[in-house]
Amino acid sequence: MDLSNARWRKSTRSGASGGNCVEVASNLPGVVAVRDSKDVTRAALTFAPVTWAACVTQIAEQP
């Protein structure tokens, strides 16, 4: 999948210290891409938007 036009944004849950960070690109048609900001050369994971929304909802509901 071509992610060259992805506009990556860092998770709001990532700390300012540069620790464990996740970046998300949701500007691509029909896909949400997720990558590790510490190693952007590795492959990104891609999800259907509905699948990504369900994942975020599940995470947000955790104590």
PyMOL Python script that loads the backbone (N, CA, C, O; Angstrom):
from pymol import cmd

cmd.read_pdbstr("""\
ATOM      1  N   MET A   1       0.837  -1.173   0.000  1.00  0.00           N
ATOM      2  CA  MET A   1       0.000   0.000   0.000  1.00  0.00           C
ATOM      3  C   MET A   1       0.886   1.241   0.000  1.00  0.00           C
ATOM      4  O   MET A   1       1.864   1.317   0.744  1.00  0.00           O
ATOM      5  N   ASP A   2       0.540   2.196  -0.827  1.00  0.00           N
ATOM      6  CA  ASP A   2       1.292   3.440  -0.933  1.00  0.00           C
ATOM      7  C   ASP A   2       0.864   4.396   0.177  1.00  0.00           C
ATOM      8  O   ASP A   2      -0.274   4.865   0.190  1.00  0.00           O
ATOM      9  N   LEU A   3       1.759   4.681   1.093  1.00  0.00           N
ATOM     10  CA  LEU A   3       1.480   5.601   2.195  1.00  0.00           C
ATOM     11  C   LEU A   3       2.244   6.915   2.045  1.00  0.00           C
ATOM     12  O   LEU A   3       2.391   7.669   3.007  1.00  0.00           O
ATOM     13  N   SER A   4       2.726   7.181   0.835  1.00  0.00           N
ATOM     14  CA  SER A   4       3.550   8.383   0.621  1.00  0.00           C
ATOM     15  C   SER A   4       2.778   9.676   0.855  1.00  0.00           C
ATOM     16  O   SER A   4       3.392  10.703   1.146  1.00  0.00           O
ATOM     17  N   ASN A   5       1.454   9.658   0.736  1.00  0.00           N
ATOM     18  CA  ASN A   5       0.652  10.858   0.980  1.00  0.00           C
ATOM     19  C   ASN A   5       0.071  10.910   2.386  1.00  0.00           C
ATOM     20  O   ASN A   5      -0.744  11.778   2.697  1.00  0.00           O
ATOM     21  N   ALA A   6       0.487   9.989   3.220  1.00  0.00           N
ATOM     22  CA  ALA A   6      -0.035   9.949   4.592  1.00  0.00           C
ATOM     23  C   ALA A   6       0.421  11.184   5.367  1.00  0.00           C
ATOM     24  O   ALA A   6       1.580  11.592   5.290  1.00  0.00           O
ATOM     25  N   ARG A   7      -0.512  11.767   6.114  1.00  0.00           N
ATOM     26  CA  ARG A   7      -0.190  12.858   7.033  1.00  0.00           C
ATOM     27  C   ARG A   7      -0.246  12.266   8.435  1.00  0.00           C
ATOM     28  O   ARG A   7      -1.320  12.030   8.989  1.00  0.00           O
ATOM     29  N   TRP A   8       0.926  12.035   8.987  1.00  0.00           N
ATOM     30  CA  TRP A   8       1.043  11.360  10.273  1.00  0.00           C
ATOM     31  C   TRP A   8       0.858  12.348  11.412  1.00  0.00           C
ATOM     32  O   TRP A   8       1.344  13.478  11.357  1.00  0.00           O
ATOM     33  N   ARG A   9       0.144  11.905  12.453  1.00  0.00           N
ATOM     34  CA  ARG A   9       0.023  12.707  13.670  1.00  0.00           C
ATOM     35  C   ARG A   9       0.283  11.797  14.857  1.00  0.00           C
ATOM     36  O   ARG A   9      -0.084  10.622  14.862  1.00  0.00           O
ATOM     37  N   LYS A  10       0.921  12.370  15.855  1.00  0.00           N
ATOM     38  CA  LYS A  10       1.286  11.619  17.042  1.00  0.00           C
ATOM     39  C   LYS A  10       0.079  11.474  17.959  1.00  0.00           C
ATOM     40  O   LYS A  10      -0.737  12.388  18.077  1.00  0.00           O
ATOM     41  N   SER A  11      -0.023  10.347  18.590  1.00  0.00           N
ATOM     42  CA  SER A  11      -1.108  10.091  19.525  1.00  0.00           C
ATOM     43  C   SER A  11      -1.119  11.129  20.636  1.00  0.00           C
ATOM     44  O   SER A  11      -0.065  11.527  21.130  1.00  0.00           O
ATOM     45  N   THR A  12      -2.307  11.565  21.028  1.00  0.00           N
ATOM     46  CA  THR A  12      -2.422  12.503  22.145  1.00  0.00           C
ATOM     47  C   THR A  12      -2.032  11.841  23.459  1.00  0.00           C
ATOM     48  O   THR A  12      -1.764  12.532  24.442  1.00  0.00           O
ATOM     49  N   ARG A  13      -1.997  10.521  23.491  1.00  0.00           N
ATOM     50  CA  ARG A  13      -1.594   9.785  24.693  1.00  0.00           C
ATOM     51  C   ARG A  13      -0.077   9.621  24.792  1.00  0.00           C
ATOM     52  O   ARG A  13       0.427   9.153  25.813  1.00  0.00           O
ATOM     53  N   SER A  14       0.641   9.995  23.760  1.00  0.00           N
ATOM     54  CA  SER A  14       2.101   9.890  23.790  1.00  0.00           C
ATOM     55  C   SER A  14       2.654  11.026  24.633  1.00  0.00           C
ATOM     56  O   SER A  14       2.213  12.169  24.513  1.00  0.00           O
ATOM     57  N   GLY A  15       3.592  10.721  25.462  1.00  0.00           N
ATOM     58  CA  GLY A  15       4.186  11.735  26.322  1.00  0.00           C
ATOM     59  C   GLY A  15       5.144  12.638  25.570  1.00  0.00           C
ATOM     60  O   GLY A  15       5.574  12.322  24.460  1.00  0.00           O
ATOM     61  N   ALA A  16       5.471  13.755  26.177  1.00  0.00           N
ATOM     62  CA  ALA A  16       6.385  14.729  25.572  1.00  0.00           C
ATOM     63  C   ALA A  16       7.844  14.275  25.659  1.00  0.00           C
ATOM     64  O   ALA A  16       8.717  14.878  25.035  1.00  0.00           O
ATOM     65  N   SER A  17       8.110  13.228  26.421  1.00  0.00           N
ATOM     66  CA  SER A  17       9.483  12.776  26.625  1.00  0.00           C
ATOM     67  C   SER A  17      10.025  11.935  25.478  1.00  0.00           C
ATOM     68  O   SER A  17      11.187  11.532  25.509  1.00  0.00           O
ATOM     69  N   GLY A  18       9.205  11.664  24.468  1.00  0.00           N
ATOM     70  CA  GLY A  18       9.672  10.887  23.325  1.00  0.00           C
ATOM     71  C   GLY A  18       9.705   9.402  23.571  1.00  0.00           C
ATOM     72  O   GLY A  18      10.448   8.682  22.903  1.00  0.00           O
ATOM     73  N   GLY A  19       8.919   8.924  24.513  1.00  0.00           N
ATOM     74  CA  GLY A  19       8.880   7.506  24.843  1.00  0.00           C
ATOM     75  C   GLY A  19       8.131   6.691  23.814  1.00  0.00           C
ATOM     76  O   GLY A  19       8.348   6.842  22.611  1.00  0.00           O
ATOM     77  N   ASN A  20       7.256   5.836  24.280  1.00  0.00           N
ATOM     78  CA  ASN A  20       6.485   4.968  23.394  1.00  0.00           C
ATOM     79  C   ASN A  20       5.441   5.797  22.651  1.00  0.00           C
ATOM     80  O   ASN A  20       4.468   6.256  23.250  1.00  0.00           O
ATOM     81  N   CYS A  21       5.639   5.987  21.368  1.00  0.00           N
ATOM     82  CA  CYS A  21       4.753   6.844  20.591  1.00  0.00           C
ATOM     83  C   CYS A  21       4.137   6.089  19.420  1.00  0.00           C
ATOM     84  O   CYS A  21       4.775   5.253  18.780  1.00  0.00           O
ATOM     85  N   VAL A  22       2.898   6.408  19.170  1.00  0.00           N
ATOM     86  CA  VAL A  22       2.176   5.860  18.031  1.00  0.00           C
ATOM     87  C   VAL A  22       1.749   7.021  17.157  1.00  0.00           C
ATOM     88  O   VAL A  22       1.291   8.047  17.660  1.00  0.00           O
ATOM     89  N   GLU A  23       1.896   6.865  15.847  1.00  0.00           N
ATOM     90  CA  GLU A  23       1.429   7.870  14.903  1.00  0.00           C
ATOM     91  C   GLU A  23       0.326   7.260  14.053  1.00  0.00           C
ATOM     92  O   GLU A  23       0.366   6.081  13.701  1.00  0.00           O
ATOM     93  N   VAL A  24      -0.657   8.087  13.732  1.00  0.00           N
ATOM     94  CA  VAL A  24      -1.812   7.641  12.955  1.00  0.00           C
ATOM     95  C   VAL A  24      -1.980   8.557  11.755  1.00  0.00           C
ATOM     96  O   VAL A  24      -1.826   9.774  11.861  1.00  0.00           O
ATOM     97  N   ALA A  25      -2.294   7.966  10.621  1.00  0.00           N
ATOM     98  CA  ALA A  25      -2.639   8.729   9.416  1.00  0.00           C
ATOM     99  C   ALA A  25      -4.052   8.320   9.018  1.00  0.00           C
ATOM    100  O   ALA A  25      -4.301   7.173   8.645  1.00  0.00           O
ATOM    101  N   SER A  26      -4.968   9.275   9.103  1.00  0.00           N
ATOM    102  CA  SER A  26      -6.369   8.966   8.777  1.00  0.00           C
ATOM    103  C   SER A  26      -6.855   9.753   7.567  1.00  0.00           C
ATOM    104  O   SER A  26      -8.058   9.840   7.322  1.00  0.00           O
ATOM    105  N   ASN A  27      -5.928  10.323   6.816  1.00  0.00           N
ATOM    106  CA  ASN A  27      -6.301  11.110   5.641  1.00  0.00           C
ATOM    107  C   ASN A  27      -6.330  10.298   4.348  1.00  0.00           C
ATOM    108  O   ASN A  27      -6.550  10.855   3.272  1.00  0.00           O
ATOM    109  N   LEU A  28      -6.112   9.009   4.445  1.00  0.00           N
ATOM    110  CA  LEU A  28      -6.060   8.166   3.246  1.00  0.00           C
ATOM    111  C   LEU A  28      -7.431   7.560   2.971  1.00  0.00           C
ATOM    112  O   LEU A  28      -8.122   7.166   3.911  1.00  0.00           O
ATOM    113  N   PRO A  29      -7.838   7.477   1.722  1.00  0.00           N
ATOM    114  CA  PRO A  29      -9.167   6.945   1.407  1.00  0.00           C
ATOM    115  C   PRO A  29      -9.305   5.465   1.767  1.00  0.00           C
ATOM    116  O   PRO A  29      -8.569   4.619   1.259  1.00  0.00           O
ATOM    117  N   GLY A  30     -10.259   5.171   2.651  1.00  0.00           N
ATOM    118  CA  GLY A  30     -10.598   3.791   2.964  1.00  0.00           C
ATOM    119  C   GLY A  30      -9.652   3.062   3.892  1.00  0.00           C
ATOM    120  O   GLY A  30      -9.785   1.852   4.073  1.00  0.00           O
ATOM    121  N   VAL A  31      -8.686   3.776   4.496  1.00  0.00           N
ATOM    122  CA  VAL A  31      -7.722   3.097   5.367  1.00  0.00           C
ATOM    123  C   VAL A  31      -7.213   4.058   6.440  1.00  0.00           C
ATOM    124  O   VAL A  31      -7.096   5.263   6.219  1.00  0.00           O
ATOM    125  N   VAL A  32      -6.917   3.494   7.600  1.00  0.00           N
ATOM    126  CA  VAL A  32      -6.222   4.211   8.666  1.00  0.00           C
ATOM    127  C   VAL A  32      -4.902   3.483   8.865  1.00  0.00           C
ATOM    128  O   VAL A  32      -4.876   2.266   9.048  1.00  0.00           O
ATOM    129  N   ALA A  33      -3.810   4.234   8.829  1.00  0.00           N
ATOM    130  CA  ALA A  33      -2.481   3.642   8.989  1.00  0.00           C
ATOM    131  C   ALA A  33      -1.927   4.005  10.361  1.00  0.00           C
ATOM    132  O   ALA A  33      -2.142   5.112  10.855  1.00  0.00           O
ATOM    133  N   VAL A  34      -1.215   3.068  10.970  1.00  0.00           N
ATOM    134  CA  VAL A  34      -0.644   3.257  12.302  1.00  0.00           C
ATOM    135  C   VAL A  34       0.806   2.804  12.254  1.00  0.00           C
ATOM    136  O   VAL A  34       1.119   1.751  11.697  1.00  0.00           O
ATOM    137  N   ARG A  35       1.698   3.613  12.846  1.00  0.00           N
ATOM    138  CA  ARG A  35       3.108   3.224  12.863  1.00  0.00           C
ATOM    139  C   ARG A  35       3.758   3.632  14.180  1.00  0.00           C
ATOM    140  O   ARG A  35       3.214   4.435  14.940  1.00  0.00           O
ATOM    141  N   ASP A  36       4.921   3.068  14.430  1.00  0.00           N
ATOM    142  CA  ASP A  36       5.739   3.379  15.593  1.00  0.00           C
ATOM    143  C   ASP A  36       6.603   4.584  15.239  1.00  0.00           C
ATOM    144  O   ASP A  36       7.400   4.514  14.303  1.00  0.00           O
ATOM    145  N   SER A  37       6.461   5.679  15.963  1.00  0.00           N
ATOM    146  CA  SER A  37       7.213   6.894  15.625  1.00  0.00           C
ATOM    147  C   SER A  37       8.705   6.754  15.893  1.00  0.00           C
ATOM    148  O   SER A  37       9.497   7.541  15.375  1.00  0.00           O
ATOM    149  N   LYS A  38       9.103   5.769  16.689  1.00  0.00           N
ATOM    150  CA  LYS A  38      10.531   5.573  16.965  1.00  0.00           C
ATOM    151  C   LYS A  38      11.248   4.878  15.815  1.00  0.00           C
ATOM    152  O   LYS A  38      12.474   4.940  15.722  1.00  0.00           O
ATOM    153  N   ASP A  39      10.499   4.221  14.943  1.00  0.00           N
ATOM    154  CA  ASP A  39      11.108   3.515  13.816  1.00  0.00           C
ATOM    155  C   ASP A  39      10.175   3.608  12.615  1.00  0.00           C
ATOM    156  O   ASP A  39       9.487   2.644  12.277  1.00  0.00           O
ATOM    157  N   VAL A  40      10.156   4.766  11.979  1.00  0.00           N
ATOM    158  CA  VAL A  40       9.234   5.011  10.870  1.00  0.00           C
ATOM    159  C   VAL A  40       9.604   4.257   9.598  1.00  0.00           C
ATOM    160  O   VAL A  40       8.845   4.268   8.629  1.00  0.00           O
ATOM    161  N   THR A  41      10.763   3.603   9.594  1.00  0.00           N
ATOM    162  CA  THR A  41      11.150   2.831   8.416  1.00  0.00           C
ATOM    163  C   THR A  41      10.468   1.468   8.372  1.00  0.00           C
ATOM    164  O   THR A  41      10.422   0.827   7.322  1.00  0.00           O
ATOM    165  N   ARG A  42       9.940   1.025   9.506  1.00  0.00           N
ATOM    166  CA  ARG A  42       9.239  -0.262   9.544  1.00  0.00           C
ATOM    167  C   ARG A  42       7.853  -0.105   8.943  1.00  0.00           C
ATOM    168  O   ARG A  42       7.328   1.003   8.843  1.00  0.00           O
ATOM    169  N   ALA A  43       7.285  -1.195   8.556  1.00  0.00           N
ATOM    170  CA  ALA A  43       5.961  -1.185   7.933  1.00  0.00           C
ATOM    171  C   ALA A  43       4.904  -0.676   8.906  1.00  0.00           C
ATOM    172  O   ALA A  43       4.961  -0.938  10.107  1.00  0.00           O
ATOM    173  N   ALA A  44       3.954   0.047   8.365  1.00  0.00           N
ATOM    174  CA  ALA A  44       2.820   0.518   9.153  1.00  0.00           C
ATOM    175  C   ALA A  44       1.722  -0.543   9.119  1.00  0.00           C
ATOM    176  O   ALA A  44       1.618  -1.320   8.170  1.00  0.00           O
ATOM    177  N   LEU A  45       0.921  -0.560  10.153  1.00  0.00           N
ATOM    178  CA  LEU A  45      -0.273  -1.406  10.159  1.00  0.00           C
ATOM    179  C   LEU A  45      -1.402  -0.611   9.520  1.00  0.00           C
ATOM    180  O   LEU A  45      -1.490   0.603   9.706  1.00  0.00           O
ATOM    181  N   THR A  46      -2.252  -1.276   8.780  1.00  0.00           N
ATOM    182  CA  THR A  46      -3.391  -0.587   8.167  1.00  0.00           C
ATOM    183  C   THR A  46      -4.687  -1.262   8.584  1.00  0.00           C
ATOM    184  O   THR A  46      -4.758  -2.483   8.724  1.00  0.00           O
ATOM    185  N   PHE A  47      -5.702  -0.442   8.777  1.00  0.00           N
ATOM    186  CA  PHE A  47      -7.006  -0.903   9.235  1.00  0.00           C
ATOM    187  C   PHE A  47      -8.100  -0.230   8.428  1.00  0.00           C
ATOM    188  O   PHE A  47      -7.931   0.892   7.950  1.00  0.00           O
ATOM    189  N   ALA A  48      -9.223  -0.919   8.279  1.00  0.00           N
ATOM    190  CA  ALA A  48     -10.415  -0.268   7.750  1.00  0.00           C
ATOM    191  C   ALA A  48     -10.849   0.755   8.799  1.00  0.00           C
ATOM    192  O   ALA A  48     -10.696   0.496   9.992  1.00  0.00           O
ATOM    193  N   PRO A  49     -11.382   1.901   8.396  1.00  0.00           N
ATOM    194  CA  PRO A  49     -11.781   2.921   9.366  1.00  0.00           C
ATOM    195  C   PRO A  49     -12.721   2.405  10.458  1.00  0.00           C
ATOM    196  O   PRO A  49     -12.578   2.786  11.620  1.00  0.00           O
ATOM    197  N   VAL A  50     -13.672   1.551  10.107  1.00  0.00           N
ATOM    198  CA  VAL A  50     -14.606   1.031  11.109  1.00  0.00           C
ATOM    199  C   VAL A  50     -13.877   0.143  12.116  1.00  0.00           C
ATOM    200  O   VAL A  50     -14.215   0.148  13.299  1.00  0.00           O
ATOM    201  N   THR A  51     -12.896  -0.606  11.667  1.00  0.00           N
ATOM    202  CA  THR A  51     -12.112  -1.466  12.555  1.00  0.00           C
ATOM    203  C   THR A  51     -11.264  -0.615  13.494  1.00  0.00           C
ATOM    204  O   THR A  51     -11.185  -0.901  14.689  1.00  0.00           O
ATOM    205  N   TRP A  52     -10.633   0.420  12.966  1.00  0.00           N
ATOM    206  CA  TRP A  52      -9.822   1.304  13.791  1.00  0.00           C
ATOM    207  C   TRP A  52     -10.696   2.013  14.841  1.00  0.00           C
ATOM    208  O   TRP A  52     -10.294   2.132  15.998  1.00  0.00           O
ATOM    209  N   ALA A  53     -11.861   2.472  14.451  1.00  0.00           N
ATOM    210  CA  ALA A  53     -12.774   3.131  15.397  1.00  0.00           C
ATOM    211  C   ALA A  53     -13.163   2.195  16.531  1.00  0.00           C
ATOM    212  O   ALA A  53     -13.222   2.613  17.687  1.00  0.00           O
ATOM    213  N   ALA A  54     -13.430   0.921  16.208  1.00  0.00           N
ATOM    214  CA  ALA A  54     -13.774  -0.054  17.232  1.00  0.00           C
ATOM    215  C   ALA A  54     -12.599  -0.285  18.176  1.00  0.00           C
ATOM    216  O   ALA A  54     -12.795  -0.421  19.383  1.00  0.00           O
ATOM    217  N   CYS A  55     -11.391  -0.331  17.645  1.00  0.00           N
ATOM    218  CA  CYS A  55     -10.198  -0.529  18.463  1.00  0.00           C
ATOM    219  C   CYS A  55     -10.015   0.648  19.416  1.00  0.00           C
ATOM    220  O   CYS A  55      -9.773   0.447  20.607  1.00  0.00           O
ATOM    221  N   VAL A  56     -10.127   1.862  18.910  1.00  0.00           N
ATOM    222  CA  VAL A  56      -9.969   3.058  19.748  1.00  0.00           C
ATOM    223  C   VAL A  56     -11.041   3.091  20.836  1.00  0.00           C
ATOM    224  O   VAL A  56     -10.758   3.451  21.979  1.00  0.00           O
ATOM    225  N   THR A  57     -12.257   2.719  20.486  1.00  0.00           N
ATOM    226  CA  THR A  57     -13.344   2.694  21.468  1.00  0.00           C
ATOM    227  C   THR A  57     -13.030   1.705  22.573  1.00  0.00           C
ATOM    228  O   THR A  57     -13.219   2.012  23.750  1.00  0.00           O
ATOM    229  N   GLN A  58     -12.554   0.521  22.212  1.00  0.00           N
ATOM    230  CA  GLN A  58     -12.211  -0.489  23.216  1.00  0.00           C
ATOM    231  C   GLN A  58     -11.080  -0.004  24.132  1.00  0.00           C
ATOM    232  O   GLN A  58     -11.129  -0.211  25.345  1.00  0.00           O
ATOM    233  N   ILE A  59     -10.095   0.623  23.567  1.00  0.00           N
ATOM    234  CA  ILE A  59      -8.977   1.126  24.362  1.00  0.00           C
ATOM    235  C   ILE A  59      -9.446   2.231  25.314  1.00  0.00           C
ATOM    236  O   ILE A  59      -9.053   2.260  26.480  1.00  0.00           O
ATOM    237  N   ALA A  60     -10.272   3.123  24.819  1.00  0.00           N
ATOM    238  CA  ALA A  60     -10.765   4.244  25.623  1.00  0.00           C
ATOM    239  C   ALA A  60     -11.614   3.769  26.800  1.00  0.00           C
ATOM    240  O   ALA A  60     -11.681   4.446  27.826  1.00  0.00           O
ATOM    241  N   GLU A  61     -12.258   2.621  26.664  1.00  0.00           N
ATOM    242  CA  GLU A  61     -13.119   2.108  27.718  1.00  0.00           C
ATOM    243  C   GLU A  61     -12.345   1.369  28.802  1.00  0.00           C
ATOM    244  O   GLU A  61     -12.927   1.001  29.822  1.00  0.00           O
ATOM    245  N   GLN A  62     -11.048   1.144  28.606  1.00  0.00           N
ATOM    246  CA  GLN A  62     -10.243   0.434  29.594  1.00  0.00           C
ATOM    247  C   GLN A  62      -9.971   1.342  30.788  1.00  0.00           C
ATOM    248  O   GLN A  62      -9.752   2.541  30.617  1.00  0.00           O
ATOM    249  N   PRO A  63      -9.983   0.778  32.003  1.00  0.00           N
ATOM    250  CA  PRO A  63      -9.724   1.591  33.209  1.00  0.00           C
ATOM    251  C   PRO A  63      -8.301   2.108  33.265  1.00  0.00           C
ATOM    252  O   PRO A  63      -7.934   2.802  34.213  1.00  0.00           O
TER     253      PRO A  63
END
""", "prot")
cmd.dss("prot")
cmd.show_as("cartoon", "prot")
cmd.util.cbc("prot")
cmd.orient("prot")
